[in-house]
């Protein structure tokens, strides 16, 4: 059984797919000309030709090596059934070791943290252009109003405006290229900056040149988001559209550098992006820049929703509300995350006030994400059997580049980088506590062989001394083997108040690595009495278990495998449908034994993070009116050092 939405397939290479890709994928990368050269010039100790030529050379080779080679040519190949991003990459890894999980957490946390800075710096940079028209323009209030509108419309979905994103970004990139070309023709010598010698000289000869890599890195901060958007647009559309995007970006950067060379030191205090615009085009250019910034912000917000949804599916994040506001496949809305991002982005604007101050906070954490991606891609290539020498060249090249960026970005820590590191640390602790807390609790899961209890199931069904609890009793289980079930289920059915039913259903939810998989298998352990259903649900599919289960019941009734009529005699005569009762078992760790100090810390963190978690009833979309949550203890067989003794002579002595 499969489920698919009615939507345009934009993953296939097509003109429409390329246009849509421009609107979805390249918002962050595409708006970097707003602030990159300004950050380089501002960070330079001296305004001279080496600063401009060296900075341009670093930008060219960063976009070529990091974005084009690492992401466009290599990393996009590491797709999980067409999906990308660091969590999809983890799902691809066959052996999910502890260190691979930690790398994924670090990378995902850093990516989410930088997602708070991206809307802030892009929208603020574009609105600051209005100061060239009116120096008294209130930038911060305008930015906060824009944020309020952006985050408010998330709950309605963005498909009603999303169709215009692609054409607007075509206008944006065309504008970038034309403005840059208009300056390059006045100083074509700037193309000599393609020579990597200028980059080397900037890093080795220019005072503080190595530190400037932190500003250079801003030109490629959207590359990781590009990989995460692979599932929305497809590899071929991204690669083809990148040709146009890269050409437009480089032309604009070359144009800004040409203007800086021609204008001389007097240009050091100006933003070259707006300075290269003709005066008559300034207002339209600012409006287009603002529209592009809003689109970039929207892409980051939607990307954050997708990333956290995938983290939930892979058990890296507590279950929270996931809403599908439209019929567009893959579009999700996470209310709690949306309002948190709104508050965080607004605080960033109020805290840093100007885009130049935000540049100090921008890029540090995303460098960490790119390093984690490099390590995971190398691990993936190793498991794929790629030649070890090729893997070594890949990891040596890109870790060297990214370590250099990280060291230079660490200079930003006290000037604002602390903010994204603090935010990333909070995200990381949530993932760490949730993931490894479950790992600890799962150590104590015990399983029972169903074969030992088959006769007991038959006898309990017929035992009229036990009141019938429901016609159909449904348990959610985790046992992968079809002849086993968690001991807590046996404990619930037989050891607590016995639960008699005509049919017992065991629902096993398999989180498939294929993102959009949705099918099921039926195993009748005792025909008509004990039935197991295995749901294979991709990590991007909403787990609407109640709906899927009812569809399975309908399929089985139509095929004659089961009868849906009620087992109660008075209702059966009137063809009433049998009732279904879901049982959710929540395990509690008892306090009569001690864990190690580390395990106790992780479980304490897990219990704190658990406060963010919604109930299984909501996360699995069960019907709360017929679902019971039952608490069962985690039982551990642990030898007792001393045993309490009985004093039989106590009564005699009295």
ABEGO torsion letter per residue (X at the ends): XBBBBBBBBAABBBAAAAAAAAAAAAAAAAAAAAAAAAAAAAABABBBAAAAAAAAAAAAAAAAAAAAAAAAAAAAABBBGGBBEAAAAAAABABBBAAAAAAAAAAAAAAAAAAAAAAAAAAAAAAAAAAAABAABBAAAAAAAAAAAAAAAAAAEAAAAAAAAAAAAAAAAAAAAAAAAAAAAABAAAAAAABAAAAAAAAAABBGAAAAAAAAAAAAAAAAAAAAAAAAAEAAAAAAAAAAAAAAAAAAAAAAAAAAAAAEAAAAABBAAAAABBAAAAAAAAAAAAAAAAAAAAAAAAAAAAAAAAAAAAGABBBBBBBBABABBGBBBBAAAAAAAAAAAAAAAAAAGBAAAAAAABGAAAAAAAAAAAAAAAAAAAAAGBBAAAAAAAAAAAAAAAAAAAAAAAAAAAAGAAAAAAAAAAAAAAAAAAAAAAAAAAAABBBBBAAAAAAAAAAAAABAABBBABABBBBBBABABAABBBAAAAAAAAABBBBBBABBBBBBBBBBABAABBBBBBBBABBGABBBBBBBBBAABBBBAAAAAAAAAAAAAAAGABBABBABAAAAAAGBBBBBBBBBBBBBBBAABBBBAAAAAAAAAAAAAAAABBBAAAAAGBBAAABBBBBBBBBBBBBBABBBBBBAAAAAAX
